[in-house]
Amino acid sequence: MSRIDSQIPEVFALVLAAGRSRRFAGDKRQALLPCGRTLLTASLENAQNAFGKTAVVLRPDDQADALGIASNVTIIRSEHAELGMGHSLASAVAAVMDSSADAVAIVLADMPWIQPQTLHDLAGMADPQRIALPMHEGQRGHPVIIGRHFWPALLKLEGDQGAKALIIDNPEACDVLHCDDPGILRDADTPSALAEACRQHLTPRRD
């Protein structure tokens, strides 16, 4: 069955992994999870399982093999990654402009605790004219799915700008997925944050 026949939106996942993570001791991307995978590997595999195509944004000097990136993941180099996430995101969108994707999923490399069902639900909400985002207990989380109509605005991002301003400026175009998934809010900016996120993920919830 073709994509046209099935009406399944095509989403290109962009995993942002070009930051220096200065608050983390060492290369955060290679920090190990209890399952034995690295933060980056887990985040990439989650994205690949939920979205049609996956790319990872790296710094110019990064070695993909050393980071354990699979051969079926597209590599995008951000020449100005040092200047902030906005530049990484702009570089990523520029690299996929010629693709046939309906939308891009902006995935952060240090958030591997998002439930697979949440990612699949977001992928199903993708629309070229819309923005889809998850919310848990009143807090907006990641990833954000941004339709092709808004890609030109992403190309203009600079510094530490992300998609937040785009969401604020276009509330009428935003579709919210309300989910019981605290993983959309968990990241690992510091070693202690990583340890706490792993602990919370492994601790059964009590309703």
N, C-alpha and C positions, 0 to 999 in steps of 0.2 A: 504494500500500500504506500503510495507516495505521500509526501507531507501535505500536498494540496488536498488530496482526498481525505486524509485523516484530520485535517484542520488542527494539527498539533503545532503550536507556535515554536519557532526555532530560536533558541537562546544560546548566545555565546558567553560562556562564563569567563570573566577576567579576574584572575586571582592576583591581587596586589601584594608583591613580595619584594619590593625594591627599597624599602625603608632601612635605615641603619639601626633602629631599635636601641638607641643610646642608653635607655634605662634598664636594658637587659644585659646581664653579664654574658658575653660571647654572642654567637650568632643565634638569635632566637629561632630562626627558621629550622635549625637542626636540634632544637631542644626535644628531648624524648618524652613521649606520653607513656602512661602505664601499659598500653597495648604494645609498646615497642616501636611504634612508628614515630616519625618526627612530626612536629607541628605542620610543616609545609606539606609533607607527604599525605598526612591525614586530610588536610584541607583540600588538596588537589584531588584526592580520590573521592571525597564527598562531592565535589563539584562535577567530576566526570560521571558519577553515578546518577546525577540529577539533570544535567544539562547536555544539550546536543554536542557542543564543542567546548573545549577548555584551553585557555591560554594562561601563561604565568608571566607577570611583568617582573623583570630582573634589572639589576644595575649592569652597566656596561662591562664591569670586571668580574661578574659572577660566573662561576663554573657550574653549568647545569648538571654535569655528571656528579660533581662533588656534593651537590644538593639532593641527589637522588631523584631527579626529575625524569619521569618516564618519557620514552621516545615519542609517544603519541600525544604529548602535550606541546602545544605551540609556544615557542619562546618569543617574547617581545622585550626588546631592550629599551629602557628609558634613559636617554642620554642626560637628562637633567633631573634624575631621581633625587639627587642631593638637595634640590630646592623645595621638595615637599611632595605630598601625595597627589596634589592637583596635577603636577607635571606627569607623574606616573599614570594617572587615569587618562589624561589627555593623550599621552603616547599610546596607551592601550586602545583607545577608541579609534585613533587615527589608523592603527594597524588593521582594524577589522572593518573599516568603512566600506570596503569592496566586497565584504561577505554578504551572504543572502539572509543573515539573521534578522529576525523581527525585533530583537531586543538584546541587551547585554545584562548580565548579572554581575554586579560589583561585589566581589567576594574578598574578604580580608584573610590573609594567610595565617593569622593567629586565632582563628575562630572555628576550630574543628568539632565543637560540641553541638552544633546545630543538628536537630533531628532530621534524618533523611526524608521523612514525610513532609516536613516544613519546606524543604528545598523543592520537592516534587510539586507541592501545592503552589508554591510561588512560580515555578516554571510554567504551570498550567494557566496562570493568570497573565502571562506575558502578552503584550499587545503593542504594535508599533506606535500607537498614539497615547499609550498610558504608562504610568509608573506604578509598580507594585512593591509593597514593602510590608514586612512583618511587624507585629506589635504584641508585646507580652506585658500584661498587668500595667497597661498605660504607657509603656516605654517603647519607643521605636527602635528597631534593631537592624540586623544585617542577615542576608544580603538584600540589596535593593535591585529590582529589575527595571531597567530603563529602556523604554521603547525607542525605536530608531528616530522618530520625530524629534527627540531631544538630544540626539548625539552631537549636532553642531554646537550646542551650548557646552557640552563636556569638553570639546576640543579647545575651548577658551580658558579652561581652568589653569590656575597657577598657584604657586606656593602650597600651603597646606589646605587649600580648598578641596572639599569633596562634593558629594551630590546634595548635601544638606540644603544649600541655597536654592537649588533647582526644585527640591521638594517643597520648600516654603513658598516659592514663587508660583507654583502650579498646583495648589491644593485640589482644584477641580479635576485634575488629571490623575490623582493618586487613588489607588485601590489598596485598602488595608486588609491584610490577613491577620485576624486576631487568633493567636495560637497559644497553647499551653506549653511553651517551649522556652525555658530560660536560656537555652544555648544561643539564642539570637542576640543575647546581651553579653555573653561571656567572651572576654579576650584575655590576652596574656602579655600585658605591657611590661611586667616585671617578673622575676622568678617567683616571688611570693604570690603574685596574681595567678601565675601558671599553676602553682601547687594548690591554691584554693579552688581554682576552676576544676582541676582534676578531682579534688576531694568531693566537691559538690556533685560532679557528674557521676561519681561512683557511689554516692550515698543515696539510697532509695528515698523517694519522697513519701511523706506521710500526710495523707489527706484527712 
